[in-house]
Amino acid sequence: MEISSKTVEEIDEAIEKENLRKLEAIFFISGRFLSMQELVSLSDLNPIIIRGLIEKLREKYGKMGSAIEIIEKNGLWKMDVKPEFSYITNKLATGSTEFTKAEQETLAIIAYKQPIKQSVVIKIRGNKAYDHIKKFVDLGLVKKKKLGHTHELSLSDEFYDYFNIDFSAANEKKNILKLEENNKE
C-alpha cells in the first residue's frame, strides 16, 4: 500500500491536534505557572513543538473570543481567565491554587510591611520563606534589592496587576492601617 501526501498531511494534523489537546489538558489541570522543563516532562514533547502549540492555543482562544488565555511570565506559562473576568474567579475562589497557605502568609507579610528586609521575613516565617520569596521574584510579583548583607523586598507593579488590585486604593488603605497601628502604640 502506498501512502499519499494527503494521508501524511492528515496524520500530521491528527498528531498536532492530539498534542494540542494534551497541552491544553496540562495547562487546565495544573492551575499554576509551568516551566518549559515541566511542560516537556508532562507532555513528552520537545520544547520547539511546545512553543508552537502554545502559540496555536493563544490563537485559538483569541479567534474564539474566549475568556481563557495562555499567559507567559519570565519563561513560565499558565492558562488563566482574562483579567476582565477576574471578578468572577475572585467570587468563586476560596483560596489560591497558585500559592500554598504558607506562601500566601509570606506574601501577605511582604505586602503589609513593604519595604521589608528579607532577613526580617525569614525571622518571622522561617527558612522556607527563602523558597517563597524566590518564587515571588521569579513570577515578578516581588522586587528584590540588595541592602547590605540582605535584600529589601517590595511589591512590584505586576503584583497589583496579577491580583487585579488598584494600586492607589491599596496604598491609601495601607497608609490608613499604618496610621491606626501607630495610634495604638
N, C-alpha and C positions, 0 to 999 in steps of 0.2 A: 504494500500500500504506500502510495506517495503522499507526503504531507504538503499541502499547498501553502503559499504565503498567507492566504486568508486564514487558514487554520492556525498557523503560527501566531498571527496577529490576534486571533480570538483567544488563544491560550495565554498570550502575554496580557491581554486585557483582563482575563479572568483572574490571573495571578495578581495583577495590580489591584483589582477590586477587592480580592480577599485580603491582601496586605493592608489596604486602606481600612478595611473593616476591623482588622486585628489591631492596628494602631489606634483607631478610634475607640475601641473597647478598652485598651490600656489606659488612654487618657481619661475616659469616663470613670473607670473603676478606681484609678489612683487618687483622684481628687486633690492632687498636690503637684508641685513642680517636679519634673523629672529631668535628670541629666541625660546626655546622649548615651553614656555608658549604660544607664538603667534601661533606656529605650531599646538599645541593642540587645541587652540581656533578656528583656521580657519578650521581645518580638522575634529574636533570631534573624534580624535583618541587618544589613550593613548601613553605616551612617549616611552614605550618599543616597541610598534608597529612602531612608527615613526622612532626610531633609526634603526630598522631592514629595513624599507623601504628606508631610506637614503642610507644604505649600498647597497641595491639592485639597487638603481638608480646609485650609483657610479660604481658598477659592470657593469650595462647595458651600461653606457656611455663608460667605459673602453673597453669592448668587441667590441662595435660598432666602436671604433676608433673615437668617436665623438669629436667635437670641444667644447662641453659643459662639464662642471664638476660641482659637488657639493662640495663647499669648506666649511671648518669649521674654525672659529677663535674665541677663547675664549668662547665656548659654544653657538655660533651663527652660523647659516647656510645660505648659499646663492648659487643659481645657477649662474654660471658665464661662460664666454668664457675662454678657456685655454689661458695662457699667450702668447703662440706662435701666437695667432690670435688677440692679443690686438691692433696691428696696424690697423686692420680693424675697430674695435669698436671705436678706437680713431678718425678715419676719419669720422665715422657716428655720433658720439656723439657731440651734440651742447651744452650739459650740462649734469651734472651727476644726474641720478635718485637716486643715493645713498645719496647725500647730497643736502640740500636746498642751495639757493644762500647765505643766511646768514651764514650757516655752512662753505661754501666754502670760504667766505671772512675771517672768523675767522681762518680757517686753513691756508689761504694764509699769514696772518699776522704772525702766528707762524712759518711758513716755511721761510719767508723772514727775520724775526728778531731773530730767534733762536740763542742761548738760550734766552728765554724771560720770565720774571716773569708773573705768572698768573694774578696778580693784575693789571699789565700794560695792558694785553689783555682785562680784564674786564673794565678798564677805557676807552679803545678805543671802544670796541664792546658792552658794556652794560652787564647787569646781565644774559641775555640769553646765553652769551658765556660760562657760567658755564656748561650748558647742552651740548653745542657743545664740550667743552673740555672733559667732561665725556664720550661722545660718541666716540671721537677720541682715548681716553685712552683705553676704552673697546674694541675697534677694533684693538688696538695695533699699531695705526699709530703715536701716540704721547707718549713720555716718560714724566713722571711727577715725579719730585724730590723735597722733602721738602726743603725749603730755608727760614729760619726764620718763619715769620707768613704767608708766601705764598708758592707757588710752582714754580719751574723753569721748563719750558716746552721746549722740543726739539723734533725733528723728530726722529722716530725710524727707524731701517733698514727696517721694514715692510712697512713703508710709501713709500720708494723707490721701493720696490717690488710691492706694491699694484698699484701704478701709473705707473709702468714699466719705472722708471727713472734711468738713470745711475748715481750712487752716486757721482763718481769722477767728471763727467761733470757738475752735478748740483752744487757741491761745488765750482768748478772753476768759473762757471757763477756767483754764489752768491758773491764770492770774488771780481770779476770784478765790479759788481754792487755796492758793498760797497766802493771800491776804487773810482769809479766815484762819488758816493754820497759824500764822504769825500773831494774830489777835488772841489766840488761845494761850500762847506762851507767856 
